Amino acid sequence: MPAVNVYEEKNNFVAKAELPATKKDEFEVYVTGDNLILAGERKAENEEKTADLYRLERYFGRFHRIIPLPAPFEPDGIEAHYKDGILTVTCPRTEEAKRQQVEINVD
């Protein structure tokens, strides 16, 4: 599973996923309901079958990650950027979700 950080900015939810050694055409990202979906496949560079292999920790194969977002967002305004193995997806909050936050003055 790719490691994912999800955080909230003033008007957006942002998800950053680590996809090292993965090309853009090897994964897809989409939304359904209140979930951000990340799916794809990490392909092995070349399989080593020798007696000298001491450790095999790198993961290869299919992955499917469902990331629930904490409040409604505008699906038409989603932006995604992929650079240096990091996928950044920005989901703008709906106006209704923005209004739910009320600042309270403390005396």
C-alpha positions as a printed Julia matrix, in Angstrom:
107×3 Matrix{Float64}:
   0.0     0.0     0.0
   1.31    3.45   -0.77
   1.87    5.64    2.27
  -0.6     8.54    2.29
  -0.83   11.78    4.29
  -4.18   13.62    4.3
  -4.45   17.08    5.76
  -6.73   20.08    5.62
  -5.79   23.53    4.4
  -8.06   26.56    4.72
 -10.29   25.68    1.72
  -8.95   22.29    0.61
  -8.24   18.74    1.6
  -4.85   17.56    0.37
  -3.72   13.96   -0.02
  -0.07   13.13   -0.72
   0.81    9.57   -1.68
   4.23    8.0    -2.11
   4.47    6.14   -5.41
   8.21    5.67   -5.95
   9.34    3.96   -9.14
   5.8     4.19  -10.53
   4.99    5.82  -13.87
   1.86    7.93  -14.43
   0.33    5.26  -16.65
   0.7     2.6   -13.91
  -1.86    4.11  -11.5
  -5.21    5.87  -11.51
  -6.85    8.23   -9.08
 -10.57    8.96   -8.88
 -13.35    9.85   -6.44
 -16.56    8.07   -5.5
 -18.84    9.54   -2.88
 -16.64   11.02   -0.14
 -13.68    8.78   -0.96
 -10.51    9.32   -2.92
  -9.43    6.09   -4.63
  -5.85    5.28   -5.61
  -5.22    2.08   -7.57
  -2.48    0.75   -9.78
   0.45   -1.59  -10.06
   4.12   -1.37   -9.19
   6.05   -3.42  -11.67
   9.29   -5.18  -10.82
  12.3    -3.91  -12.72
  13.8    -7.37  -13.14
  13.39  -10.41  -11.03
  16.51  -11.75   -9.38
  16.68  -15.45   -8.76
  20.06  -16.05   -7.27
  21.28  -17.74   -4.13
  22.95  -14.43   -3.13
  19.66  -12.62   -2.47
  19.66  -11.75    1.25
  16.63   -9.51    1.65
  13.56   -8.71   -0.43
  11.62   -5.76    1.01
  10.5    -3.78   -2.03
   6.82   -4.31   -2.78
   5.66   -4.99   -6.33
   2.16   -5.78   -7.5
  -1.34   -4.34   -7.52
  -2.54   -1.85   -4.94
  -5.93   -0.31   -4.18
  -6.29    2.36   -1.52
  -9.56    4.0    -0.39
  -8.99    7.3     1.4
 -12.08    8.74    3.13
 -12.15   12.53    3.2
 -13.58   14.18    6.34
 -16.13   16.53    4.72
 -17.82   17.16    1.36
 -15.65   18.4    -1.49
 -16.17   19.73   -5.02
 -15.38   16.87   -7.43
 -15.15   19.23  -10.42
 -12.37   21.28   -8.81
  -9.98   18.45   -7.94
  -6.39   18.87   -9.09
  -3.67   16.22   -9.13
   0.07   16.56   -9.69
   2.71   13.84   -9.84
   6.38   14.67   -9.4
   9.39   12.75   -8.11
   7.28    9.78   -6.97
   4.81   11.89   -4.97
   1.18   12.23   -6.04
  -0.52   15.34   -4.63
  -4.31   15.55   -4.91
  -6.07   18.76   -3.87
  -9.83   18.57   -3.25
 -11.6    21.91   -2.68
 -14.13   21.92    0.16
 -17.73   22.71   -0.71
 -19.11   26.09    0.32
 -21.34   24.3     2.82
 -18.35   22.56    4.39
 -16.46   25.88    4.57
 -19.37   27.48    6.43
 -19.35   24.78    9.11
 -16.25   26.29   10.66
 -17.18   29.14   12.97
 -14.58   31.21   14.77
 -15.37   31.8    18.45
 -13.95   34.77   20.32
 -12.7    33.97   23.79
 -12.87   36.68   26.51
